[in-house]
């Protein structure tokens, strides 16, 4: 579910919503940091509790797409590319986008009501934790949609993500927590009629049927490589998070 072996073209075709979201992350980051008018975009779009209180309600939505540091945009975009595809495949484009936006908005609303009036924030972390919250619901209540190996992996990453939330400075703790809660809360409704990720894959095999006596050995090797690749990807994710604290 979490290993990516597609080419850029096949990934873009298979997961168009994630592709567009990551493109928005990167384009806005480049615009805000390097192009004329970037400072205005940042000023008008950043989450600002005081401005929201005065009626600038768009600031509940716009921070979901905005990042100011290179480590920040890499971390969130990489997280979306790892954890998003399985959900986009299972839910479909409309439901996936709905979950992503709703959880991000709920996280920012919680930040407005529970954060300090002077608080400013931006980033897709609330929405990404919303996706992780949906995985929590899958692991606990919909074991028919996720296997045990992926359950263990995603729960481990979620726990580490929560620890990092409280350990690192300059983290919007409210957005992370309420994004996670919102994703889990949407689970019962959003997962109605959903099929497992592997059941929805389209496998194209133009070759003739063959018998390979070593197929089980190859499968064991493949599983070991898969686990290794997953942990390498997670290490890169953690490294990106560390970089986010340096910029």
Phi, psi and omega in degrees: 000329189248356179268134182250119178233015179280157167285168179300319182295314182290325177297314180299321181287323183280328185229069186294325181293314179298319179301315180293318180298315179296321178298320177296316176308308187290318181295317179294322178299314179297316181298312184293331187259337190229348187246157178302140180087357182297320180296324178293318178300315179298314182297320183278339186254340184298146175294126183218108186301321181294318179294322177297319179300332179268010172106003180273071190289342179297340181290352173281337183256313188301327181297339181300332186255000190248140177219145184253333182250151182297319178296324180295312182290325178294314181301309183290322179292319179295319178299318180295320180292328180281309190266344183282318189305317181300320180287322177296322178294316183287317186275330189093165188296314186292311180296320180298313180297322179298314178298315182300312182289316182298314181293322177296318179293316178299319178299320180285328175295318177299321177298321180294313185281329186253344179276172179288152180301332182270003186290136172237145185203158173199160179127157183270008187300321179300317179291321179292320174295333174297318176297319179295324177297324176295323175296323177302316178296319178301313184296321185276317190246341183233063180294347177287345184257352183213134182280168187294323181297313178291328176299312180298317182296310185291324178292323177297315180294321178297316179298317178295320178299321178293320177299315179297329179300319184271340182273317184283149177274166178059033177252135176279088184300319181300317181295317180298310184293314183283334171296316178299313180297318181296318179298317179293321181293329179282345185309307184303326182275314189284340184264007177297126177076009182278140177260156178301155182303314185289334179287340183263359180286145175254116182253122181254123181224105182269356183277163179288154178296136181224162176244126180239109182295343181261016187296325182289323176297318178296325180294320178296318178297318180298320179295321178295318178295322179298313180297318179298317180295322179296316181288328174296316178299321178294322178299320177297321179298315178296318179299321178296323177296322177295319178299326181299335179276349184263345184249000000 
